[in-house]
């Protein structure tokens, strides 16, 4: 259970939802007089892991805490549809779907989201009554700074956290500006006595990390209380990239700048890249051979253009494209393609507008040098130029470069002669790194098809 989870939400995530899904399957098997074989047990186990992951990714528990009922219902339905699609694919791939009663499975698919939403509404009613009766967790915040004020605002915004903020403690005079909304209860030295007197349940310390002596003194004073204590480091001082708490050999660390791919996510990303790239190359092989011949015989030079670019962790890789120009620049100074560029061949102009010149990069994906979705790789010469001009530029190399990316589907493709254009592209790239998910990748792929059809900024 996370800090922000109420016991009610934790009950959903760990007990109620899984048992609701399983119980409905068992009940329907009994209703339809179907023998509950080991195959149904396997289905229950697989569904538990899939649904737990999908519901967490679709944010249904966060929207539940938020109190946005319509969004919660839609997220639940979308999440369950995704679970159904995955189960249907597994059933088809393993040829085991015939082991299950069609009536039971269809009824289970239809009944489960209704039961989930209904049970959550009942628990929501219970949580509302708990709040009305004052059964909330009392909270005080030590440090009336930006982080502490944001925490108080979130507690007020999400009533189903079942938290009640009593006030702030701070030594600074300027902290008194928060008194109009949340009272200033006193100085930091008065926290322990207040907590003991009022039996406070949760203490959030949002003092800056430079206040370590005061924090240690406060913790010593709180050792004889029963309050849960949480430290909120002001990590907003840093340019966060997939910030999270972790440990190294049992020692706690805070990840400030990290790759978004870790654990299962990394495996899913790599496998999906390899499978999709292999499928596309097989399907488009005749077209690629035709394009290669057309490029080769329409102008002097090789069919495939190779250029050094930066890949994962800033290591140099060789990226392949169909040659679209009369030159093959790969030196310390490279001139970007521009509108009506005389270097672009007649065949090359068509390839660039249709993005067909990028097809050989699926070979890069199979080699493990690129991904289908990620920040577009720039020539080494451009990297060396912009890394000194744009803050955070090299962070985009925390992951593999992609054939398409978040910046490209938002209109930032093509020429970037003006520094502001490149800065805008990097901002979108960093947004992708901070918010990556497999669902965002799928959305980018779908939008890429639309962008390519429109052929904006491609020359």
C-alpha positions in Angstrom: 0.0 0.0 0.0 1.4 3.4 -1.0 1.3 6.5 1.3 -1.6 7.9 -0.7 -3.6 4.7 -0.6 -6.4 4.6 1.9 -7.2 1.3 3.4 -10.3 1.2 1.2 -8.2 1.7 -2.0 -5.7 -0.9 -0.8 -8.6 -3.3 -0.2 -9.7 -2.9 -3.8 -6.2 -3.4 -5.3 -5.2 -6.4 -3.2 -8.4 -8.2 -2.3 -11.8 -7.1 -3.6 -11.1 -6.7 -7.3 -9.3 -10.0 -7.8 -11.8 -11.9 -5.7 -14.6 -10.2 -7.5 -13.2 -11.2 -10.9 -12.5 -14.8 -9.8 -15.8 -15.2 -7.9 -17.9 -14.2 -10.9 -16.2 -16.8 -13.0 -16.8 -19.5 -10.4 -20.4 -18.4 -9.9 -21.1 -18.4 -13.7 -19.6 -21.8 -14.1 -21.9 -23.1 -11.4 -25.0 -21.3 -13.0 -24.3 -22.8 -16.4 -23.5 -26.2 -14.8 -20.0 -26.1 -16.2 -17.3 -28.3 -14.6 -14.7 -26.0 -13.0 -11.5 -27.6 -14.5 -7.9 -26.8 -14.0 -8.1 -24.7 -17.2 -10.4 -22.2 -15.4 -7.9 -22.0 -12.5 -5.2 -21.2 -15.0 -7.4 -18.5 -16.5 -8.0 -17.0 -13.1 -4.3 -16.8 -12.3 -3.5 -15.2 -15.7 -6.4 -12.8 -15.4 -5.1 -11.7 -11.9 -1.7 -10.6 -13.2 -3.0 -9.1 -16.4 -5.9 -7.1 -14.8 -3.7 -5.9 -11.9 -1.2 -4.4 -14.4 -3.8 -3.0 -16.8 -5.9 -1.4 -14.1 -2.8 0.2 -12.6 -1.8 1.6 -16.0 -5.2 2.9 -16.8 -5.2 4.8 -13.5 -8.5 3.5 -12.2 -7.4 3.6 -8.6 -6.1 7.1 -8.9 -9.4 8.3 -10.5 -11.2 6.5 -7.7 -9.3 8.5 -5.1 -9.9 11.6 -7.2 -13.7 11.1 -7.0 -14.3 11.6 -10.7 -17.0 9.0 -11.2 -17.5 9.2 -15.0 -13.8 9.0 -15.7 -13.4 6.1 -13.3 -16.3 4.2 -15.0 -14.8 4.8 -18.5 -11.3 3.8 -17.3 -12.7 0.6 -15.8 -14.5 -0.3 -19.0 -11.4 0.5 -21.1 -9.2 -1.5 -18.8 -11.5 -4.5 -18.9 -11.7 -4.4 -22.7 -8.0 -4.4 -22.9 -7.9 -7.4 -20.6 -10.4 -9.2 -22.7 -8.4 -8.5 -25.9 -5.2 -9.9 -24.3 -7.0 -13.0 -23.0 -8.7 -13.6 -26.4 -5.3 -13.3 -28.1 -3.7 -15.8 -25.7 -6.6 -18.2 -26.1 -6.2 -18.0 -29.9 -2.4 -18.3 -29.8 -2.4 -21.3 -27.4 -5.4 -23.0 -29.1 -6.9 -23.5 -25.6 -10.1 -21.4 -26.1 -12.1 -24.5 -26.9 -11.4 -25.7 -23.3 -13.9 -23.1 -22.0 -17.6 -22.8 -22.2 -18.5 -20.0 -24.6 -21.6 -19.1 -22.6 -19.6 -18.8 -19.4 -16.8 -16.7 -20.9 -19.1 -14.3 -22.7 -21.3 -13.9 -19.5 -18.1 -13.3 -17.5 -16.8 -10.7 -19.9 -20.1 -8.8 -19.7 -20.8 -9.2 -16.0 -17.4 -8.5 -14.5 -17.1 -4.7 -15.3 -20.7 -4.2 -14.0 -19.9 -6.0 -10.8 -16.6 -4.1 -10.4 -18.2 -0.7 -10.8 -21.1 -1.6 -8.5 -18.8 -2.8 -5.8 -16.7 0.3 -6.1 -19.8 2.5 -5.8 -20.8 0.7 -2.6 -17.3 1.2 -1.2 -17.4 4.8 -2.3 -20.6 5.3 -0.3 -18.9 3.7 2.7 -15.9 5.9 2.3 -18.1 9.0 2.1 -19.9 8.0 5.3 -16.5 7.5 7.0 -15.5 11.0 6.0 -18.8 12.5 7.2 -18.3 10.8 10.5 -14.8 12.2 10.8 -13.1 8.9 10.4 -10.1 10.5 8.6 -6.4 10.4 9.1 -5.2 13.6 10.8 -2.2 15.3 9.0 0.2 18.1 9.9 2.8 19.4 7.4 6.2 20.6 8.6 7.4 23.3 6.2 5.0 25.8 4.6 6.9 25.8 1.3 5.9 25.1 -2.3 6.0 21.3 -1.8 4.0 21.4 1.5 1.4 23.7 0.0 1.0 21.4 -3.0 0.5 18.4 -0.7 -2.2 20.2 1.2 -3.9 21.1 -2.1 -3.8 17.5 -3.2 -5.3 16.3 0.0 -8.2 18.8 -0.4 -8.6 17.8 -4.1 -8.8 14.1 -3.4 -11.3 13.6 -0.6 -11.2 9.8 -0.8 -7.6 9.9 0.6 -9.5 10.2 3.9 -6.9 12.7 5.1 -7.6 15.9 7.0 -4.9 18.6 7.2 -4.8 20.3 10.6 -2.2 22.9 9.7 1.5 23.8 9.0 4.5 24.2 11.2 7.3 26.5 10.1 9.9 28.9 11.5 9.9 31.4 8.7 7.9 34.6 8.9 6.8 34.4 5.3 5.0 31.1 6.0 2.3 33.1 7.6 0.8 33.8 4.2 -0.8 30.3 4.3 -2.8 31.1 7.4 -5.9 32.2 5.4 -6.4 28.7 4.0 -4.6 26.3 6.4 -3.6 27.6 9.8 0.0 28.0 10.9 0.1 25.9 14.1 3.5 27.0 15.3 7.2 26.7 15.0 9.0 23.4 14.1 10.1 23.1 17.8 6.4 22.8 18.7 5.5 19.8 16.4 6.2 17.0 18.9 4.0 18.5 21.7 1.2 19.2 19.3 1.3 15.7 17.8 1.2 14.1 21.3 -1.6 16.4 22.5 -3.9 15.9 19.5 -2.9 12.3 18.6 -1.9 13.2 15.0 -1.6 10.2 12.8 0.5 11.5 9.8 3.4 13.9 9.7 4.8 15.1 6.3 8.2 16.9 6.6 8.7 19.1 3.6 11.7 21.0 4.9 14.6 21.5 2.4 17.4 18.9 2.4 19.7 21.6 3.7 17.8 21.6 7.0 19.1 18.1 7.9 20.1 19.1 11.5 16.6 20.4 12.2 15.0 17.3 10.7 17.1 14.9 12.8 16.3 16.9 15.9 12.6 16.7 15.0 12.7 13.0 14.5 14.3 12.5 17.9 11.5 14.5 19.5 8.9 12.4 17.7 10.3 9.0 18.6 7.8 8.5 21.4 4.7 9.2 19.3 2.6 6.8 17.2 2.5 9.1 14.1 3.5 7.9 10.7 6.3 10.2 9.4 7.1 10.9 5.8 9.9 13.0 4.4 9.1 14.9 1.2 12.4 16.0 -0.4 12.1 18.9 -2.7 13.2 17.0 -5.8 11.6 19.6 -8.0 14.9 21.5 -7.7 16.1 19.0 -10.3 15.2 18.3 -13.9 13.4 15.0 -13.0 13.4 12.1 -15.5 11.5 9.0 -14.3 12.2 10.0 -10.6 11.6 7.1 -8.2 12.8 5.5 -5.0 15.0 2.5 -5.3 17.7 0.7 -3.4 21.3 -0.4 -4.1 22.2 -3.4 -2.0 19.6 -2.5 0.6 20.6 1.2 0.7 17.9 3.6 -0.3 18.5 5.9 -3.2 16.4 8.4 -5.1 16.5 8.1 -8.9 16.5 11.7 -10.3 17.3 10.9 -13.9 16.7 7.4 -15.1 15.6 5.5 -18.2 11.8 4.9 -18.3 12.4 1.3 -19.3 13.1 -1.1 -16.4 12.2 -4.6 -15.5 9.2 -6.0 -17.3 8.7 -2.8 -19.2 12.1 -3.1 -20.8 11.4 -6.7 -21.9 8.0 -5.7 -23.3 9.5 -2.8 -25.2 12.3 -4.8 -26.8 10.2 -7.8 -27.7 7.4 -5.6 -29.3 10.1 -3.7 -31.2 11.7 -6.9 -32.6 8.4 -8.6 -33.5 6.9 -5.6 -35.2 10.1 -4.7 -37.1 10.4 -8.3 -38.3 6.8 -8.3 -39.4 7.1 -5.0 -41.3 10.3 -6.0 -43.0 8.8 -9.3 -44.3 5.6 -7.5 -45.5 7.4 -4.6 -47.2 10.5 -6.5 -48.5 9.2 -6.4 -52.2 8.5 -2.6 -51.9 12.0 -2.0 -50.3 13.7 -3.9 -53.1 11.8 -1.8 -55.7 12.7 1.5 -53.9 16.4 0.4 -53.7 16.5 -0.2 -57.5 14.7 3.1 -58.2 17.2 5.0 -56.1 20.2 3.2 -57.5 19.4 3.7 -61.2 17.9 7.3 -60.9 21.1 9.0 -59.7 24.7 8.2 -59.0 25.5 6.8 -55.6 24.5 3.9 -53.3 20.9 2.9 -52.7 21.3 3.0 -48.9 22.6 6.1 -47.1 24.5 5.5 -43.9 25.2 8.2 -41.3 26.7 8.2 -37.8 24.2 9.2 -35.1 24.0 8.9 -31.4 22.1 6.0 -29.9 21.5 4.6 -26.4 23.6 6.3 -23.8 25.2 8.6 -26.4 27.1 5.8 -28.2 27.6 6.2 -31.9 25.5 4.0 -34.2 25.1 3.7 -38.0 21.6 4.6 -39.2 20.3 3.4 -42.5 18.0 5.3 -44.9 17.2 5.2 -48.6 19.4 7.8 -50.2 17.3 10.8 -51.2 20.1 13.3 -52.0 22.9 13.6 -54.4 25.3 13.9 -51.4 26.0 11.6 -48.5 27.2 13.9 -45.8 28.6 12.5 -42.6 31.3 14.9 -41.4 31.8 17.5 -38.8 29.5 19.9 -40.5 26.2 18.8 -42.1 23.6 21.1 -43.7 20.0 20.2 -42.9 17.6 19.5 -45.7 15.3 22.4 -46.4 12.3 23.2 -48.6 13.2 23.0 -52.4 16.7 21.8 -51.5 18.6 21.3 -54.8 20.4 18.3 -53.4 17.2 16.3 -53.1 16.7 13.9 -56.1 13.3 13.5 -57.9 12.9 10.0 -56.3 14.2 11.3 -53.0 11.6 14.1 -52.9 8.8 11.5 -53.1 10.5 9.2 -50.5 11.0 12.0 -48.0 7.4 13.3 -48.4 6.0 9.8 -47.9 8.7 8.9 -45.2 9.5 5.8 -47.2 13.2 6.7 -47.0 13.0 5.7 -43.3 12.1 2.1 -44.0 15.7 0.7 -43.8 15.7 1.8 -40.1 13.6 -1.2 -39.3 16.9 -3.1 -39.8 18.4 -0.9 -37.2 15.5 -2.0 -34.9 16.3 -5.6 -35.5 19.9 -4.9 -34.7 18.9 -3.5 -31.4 20.3 -0.1 -32.2 16.9 1.7 -32.5 13.3 1.4 -31.4 10.2 1.9 -33.4 9.1 4.8 -31.1 11.6 7.1 -29.4 13.4 10.5 -30.0 14.5 10.8 -33.6 18.3 10.4 -33.9 20.3 13.4 -35.1 23.5 13.4 -37.0 26.6 13.4 -34.7 27.6 16.9 -35.9 24.2 18.3 -34.9 24.4 16.6 -31.5 27.7 18.2 -30.8 26.3 21.6 -31.7 23.0 21.4 -29.8 24.3 19.7 -26.6 26.0 23.0 -25.7 23.0 25.2 -26.7 20.0 23.3 -25.2 19.8 22.3 -21.5 18.9 18.6 -21.1 19.6 17.9 -24.8 21.6 14.7 -24.1 18.9 13.3 -21.8 17.1 12.1 -24.9 19.8 9.5 -25.3 18.7 7.7 -22.1 16.7 5.5 -24.5 17.2 4.1 -28.0 16.3 6.6 -30.8 13.1 5.8 -32.7 11.8 5.8 -36.2 9.0 8.0 -35.1 8.5 10.0 -31.9 6.3 12.2 -29.8 7.8 15.4 -31.3 7.2 14.2 -34.9 3.5 13.4 -34.4 3.1 16.9 -32.8 4.3 18.7 -36.0 8.0 19.0 -35.1 9.5 17.1 -38.0 11.7 18.3 -40.8 14.0 21.3 -40.8 15.1 22.9 -37.5 17.3 25.7 -38.6 16.1 28.0 -35.9 17.2 27.1 -32.4 13.7 27.6 -30.9 12.4 24.8 -33.2 15.0 22.4 -31.9 14.3 23.4 -28.3 10.6 22.7 -28.9 11.5 19.3 -30.3 13.7 18.5 -27.3 10.9 19.5 -24.9 8.6 16.9 -26.6 11.3 14.3 -26.5 11.8 14.8 -22.8 8.0 14.8 -22.2 8.0 11.3 -23.8 10.8 10.1 -21.5 9.0 11.4 -18.4 5.6 9.9 -19.4 6.5 6.7 -21.3 4.2 3.8 -21.4 3.4 1.1 -23.9 0.1 2.8 -24.5 1.8 6.1 -25.4 3.9 4.1 -27.9 0.8 2.7 -29.5 -0.8 6.1 -29.6 2.3 7.6 -31.3 2.3 4.8 -33.9 -1.4 5.4 -34.8 -0.8 9.2 -35.0 2.3 8.6 -37.2 0.1 7.0 -39.8 -2.1 10.1 -39.9 0.9 12.4 -40.0 2.6 10.5 -42.9 -0.7 10.7 -44.9 -0.8 14.5 -44.4 2.9 14.8 -45.3 3.4 18.0 -43.2 7.0 19.4 -43.0 8.5 16.5 -44.9 11.0 17.6 -47.5 
